[in-house]
Amino acid sequence: MTARNLTRFWEWGRKIICVGRNYADHAKELKNAIPTEPVLFLKPPSAYLKEGSPIIVPAYSSNLHHEVELGVVIGKSGRGIPRESAMDHVAGYVLCLDMTARDIQEECKSKGLPWTLAKAFNTSCPVSEFIPKDKIPDPGNVTLWLKVNDQMRQNGSTSQMIFSIPYLINYISDIISLEEGDLILTGTPKGVSGVQEHDEITAGIEGIVTMSFTVDRL
């Protein structure tokens, strides 16, 4: 492990690696094909947001969506990590939101362009407090939920993921070396939808953690 404080990984971690379309029902709701290998994209560390500060709708978007996800915090660096030992590289977990400018994402997709404007803006990665690894003994079977203004929007289980956490760590580390403090977002269950200025988003991992954010526009 590192001498740096992994429980505050968002202060010094170097990258956020996101997995798209890792829940079949979510892929279907956005009319996307179910992937046969992981779909990856990146967010910069400047996307991190902690409770107490608002999610800011990008000025260029009129359709901001929530996506609740289980995040995996890397505690031991590696490349080409075997699936069998992948979990040895996990320090813990975090509840995340992958905030997405859906209108911009659809425009980028139609033009064959990267998703950066839709996914990587400031405040696009709200995160909970760090969750020690032993608090989630089976990350492949936890319930994620999200409410907007106290109305349930997303409620799903990580058991529905197409690609497991060990598979993702193996796959990603073959392409991008994983470093201490990196965060992997593992995908979102169905139920994504838009949020508006002044909405309150509350999300949780059942029995483990909850977090709340308000939505604002500059």
C-alpha positions as CSV (number, residue, x, y, z in Angstrom):
1,M,0.0,0.0,0.0
2,T,1.0,3.6,-0.4
3,A,2.1,6.1,2.3
4,R,-0.6,8.4,0.8
5,N,-4.0,8.3,2.3
6,L,-6.2,6.0,0.1
7,T,-9.3,7.1,2.0
8,R,-8.8,10.5,0.3
9,F,-7.9,9.1,-3.1
10,W,-9.9,11.9,-4.8
11,E,-7.3,14.4,-3.7
12,W,-4.3,12.8,-5.5
13,G,-5.5,9.9,-7.7
14,R,-4.4,10.4,-11.3
15,K,-7.3,9.0,-13.3
16,I,-10.9,7.8,-13.4
17,I,-11.5,4.9,-15.8
18,C,-15.2,4.4,-16.6
19,V,-17.0,1.4,-18.0
20,G,-20.0,2.1,-20.2
21,R,-22.9,-0.2,-21.0
22,N,-22.0,-2.8,-18.3
23,Y,-25.6,-3.5,-17.4
24,A,-27.7,-5.0,-20.3
25,D,-30.9,-3.2,-19.3
26,H,-29.2,0.1,-19.3
27,A,-27.7,-0.5,-22.7
28,K,-31.2,-1.4,-24.0
29,E,-32.8,1.7,-22.5
30,L,-30.4,3.9,-24.4
31,K,-30.9,1.7,-27.5
32,N,-27.3,0.6,-27.6
33,A,-26.1,-2.8,-28.5
34,I,-25.0,-5.1,-25.6
35,P,-21.2,-5.0,-25.7
36,T,-19.1,-8.1,-26.1
37,E,-16.1,-6.4,-24.5
38,P,-15.9,-3.5,-22.1
39,V,-16.6,0.1,-23.4
40,L,-14.1,2.4,-21.7
41,F,-13.8,6.2,-21.4
42,L,-12.0,8.5,-19.0
43,K,-12.8,11.4,-16.6
44,P,-10.1,13.7,-15.3
45,P,-9.5,14.1,-11.5
46,S,-11.0,17.5,-11.8
47,A,-14.4,15.8,-12.2
48,Y,-14.4,14.7,-8.6
49,L,-17.0,16.2,-6.3
50,K,-17.6,15.7,-2.6
51,E,-20.8,16.2,-0.6
52,G,-21.4,19.8,0.4
53,S,-20.8,21.2,-3.1
54,P,-23.4,21.2,-5.9
55,I,-23.4,19.3,-9.2
56,I,-23.1,22.0,-11.9
57,V,-25.0,21.5,-15.2
58,P,-22.6,22.4,-18.0
59,A,-23.6,25.6,-19.8
60,Y,-23.8,23.8,-23.1
61,S,-26.2,21.0,-22.0
62,S,-29.9,21.0,-21.4
63,N,-30.3,17.3,-20.6
64,L,-28.1,16.2,-17.6
65,H,-28.6,12.6,-16.6
66,H,-27.6,10.7,-13.4
67,E,-25.9,7.3,-13.4
68,V,-25.3,5.6,-10.1
69,E,-22.3,3.3,-10.0
70,L,-20.0,1.2,-7.7
71,G,-16.5,2.6,-7.9
72,V,-13.4,0.4,-7.3
73,V,-10.4,2.2,-5.7
74,I,-7.1,0.7,-6.7
75,G,-4.6,0.2,-3.8
76,K,-1.8,-1.7,-5.6
77,S,-0.4,-0.7,-9.0
78,G,0.0,-3.1,-11.8
79,R,-0.3,-3.8,-15.5
80,G,-1.5,-7.0,-17.2
81,I,-3.0,-8.0,-13.8
82,P,-4.3,-11.7,-13.9
83,R,-8.0,-12.1,-13.2
84,E,-7.2,-14.6,-10.5
85,S,-5.3,-12.0,-8.4
86,A,-7.2,-8.9,-9.5
87,M,-8.9,-8.3,-6.2
88,D,-5.5,-8.1,-4.4
89,H,-5.2,-4.8,-6.2
90,V,-8.4,-3.4,-4.7
91,A,-8.1,-1.1,-1.6
92,G,-11.8,-0.4,-1.3
93,Y,-14.9,1.0,-2.9
94,V,-16.9,4.2,-3.3
95,L,-20.4,5.1,-4.4
96,C,-20.2,7.3,-7.5
97,L,-22.4,9.2,-9.9
98,D,-21.4,9.4,-13.5
99,M,-23.1,12.6,-14.5
100,T,-23.7,12.7,-18.2
101,A,-24.7,15.5,-20.6
102,R,-27.0,13.1,-22.5
103,D,-27.8,15.6,-25.3
104,I,-24.2,16.2,-25.9
105,Q,-23.4,12.5,-25.8
106,E,-26.0,11.7,-28.4
107,E,-24.6,14.5,-30.6
108,C,-21.1,13.2,-30.2
109,K,-22.2,9.6,-31.0
110,S,-24.0,10.8,-34.1
111,K,-20.9,12.5,-35.4
112,G,-18.5,9.7,-34.4
113,L,-16.8,11.9,-31.9
114,P,-15.4,11.2,-28.4
115,W,-17.7,11.6,-25.3
116,T,-15.4,14.0,-23.5
117,L,-17.7,17.0,-23.5
118,A,-20.6,14.7,-22.2
119,K,-18.7,12.9,-19.5
120,A,-15.5,14.8,-18.3
121,F,-16.8,18.2,-17.2
122,N,-16.2,19.6,-13.7
123,T,-18.4,18.0,-11.0
124,S,-19.3,15.0,-13.3
125,C,-18.0,12.5,-10.8
126,P,-19.6,12.9,-7.3
127,V,-18.2,10.3,-4.8
128,S,-19.1,9.1,-1.3
129,E,-16.7,8.5,1.5
130,F,-14.2,5.7,1.0
131,I,-15.6,2.3,1.8
132,P,-13.0,-0.2,3.2
133,K,-12.7,-3.4,1.2
134,D,-13.9,-5.6,4.1
135,K,-17.2,-3.7,4.3
136,I,-18.2,-5.1,0.9
137,P,-17.1,-8.8,1.0
138,D,-19.0,-9.5,-2.3
139,P,-18.9,-6.5,-4.6
140,G,-20.5,-8.6,-7.3
141,N,-23.8,-8.6,-5.3
142,V,-24.7,-5.3,-3.8
143,T,-27.7,-3.1,-4.3
144,L,-27.3,0.4,-5.7
145,W,-30.2,2.9,-5.6
146,L,-30.7,6.6,-6.5
147,K,-33.6,9.0,-5.9
148,V,-34.3,12.4,-7.3
149,N,-36.4,14.6,-5.0
150,D,-37.2,11.4,-3.0
151,Q,-38.5,9.6,-6.0
152,M,-36.8,6.3,-6.8
153,R,-35.2,6.4,-10.2
154,Q,-32.5,3.6,-10.1
155,N,-32.5,0.4,-8.1
156,G,-30.3,-2.4,-9.3
157,S,-27.7,-5.0,-8.2
158,T,-24.1,-5.3,-9.3
159,S,-25.0,-9.0,-9.9
160,Q,-26.4,-7.6,-13.2
161,M,-23.1,-6.4,-14.4
162,I,-22.0,-8.0,-17.8
163,F,-18.3,-7.8,-16.9
164,S,-17.2,-8.6,-13.3
165,I,-14.7,-6.5,-11.3
166,P,-11.8,-9.0,-11.7
167,Y,-12.5,-9.2,-15.5
168,L,-12.5,-5.4,-15.7
169,I,-9.2,-5.0,-13.8
170,N,-7.6,-7.6,-16.0
171,Y,-9.0,-6.0,-19.2
172,I,-8.2,-2.4,-18.3
173,S,-4.7,-3.1,-16.9
174,D,-3.7,-4.8,-20.2
175,I,-4.3,-1.4,-21.9
176,I,-3.8,1.2,-19.2
177,S,-1.5,0.6,-16.2
178,L,-3.4,0.9,-13.0
179,E,-1.9,3.0,-10.2
180,E,-2.6,3.5,-6.6
181,G,-5.5,5.9,-6.1
182,D,-7.1,5.2,-9.5
183,L,-10.8,4.8,-9.6
184,I,-12.8,2.4,-11.8
185,L,-16.5,3.2,-12.4
186,T,-18.2,-0.1,-13.1
187,G,-21.3,0.9,-15.0
188,T,-24.9,1.8,-14.1
189,P,-28.2,-0.1,-13.8
190,K,-31.3,1.0,-15.8
191,G,-33.4,4.0,-14.8
192,V,-31.1,6.9,-15.8
193,S,-33.0,10.1,-16.4
194,G,-32.7,13.9,-16.4
195,V,-32.2,16.3,-13.5
196,Q,-32.9,20.0,-13.3
197,E,-31.6,22.9,-11.4
198,H,-32.5,22.7,-7.6
199,D,-33.1,19.0,-7.8
200,E,-31.8,16.9,-4.9
201,I,-30.1,13.6,-5.8
202,T,-29.7,11.0,-3.0
203,A,-28.0,7.7,-3.7
204,G,-26.8,4.7,-1.7
205,I,-25.4,1.3,-1.5
206,E,-27.9,-0.7,0.5
207,G,-26.8,-1.0,4.2
208,I,-23.4,0.6,3.5
209,V,-23.4,4.3,2.5
210,T,-25.7,7.2,1.3
211,M,-24.8,10.6,-0.2
212,S,-26.8,13.6,-1.3
213,F,-26.1,16.4,-3.8
214,T,-28.1,19.3,-5.1
215,V,-28.0,20.4,-8.8
216,D,-27.2,23.9,-9.8
217,R,-26.4,25.9,-12.9
218,L,-23.9,28.7,-13.2
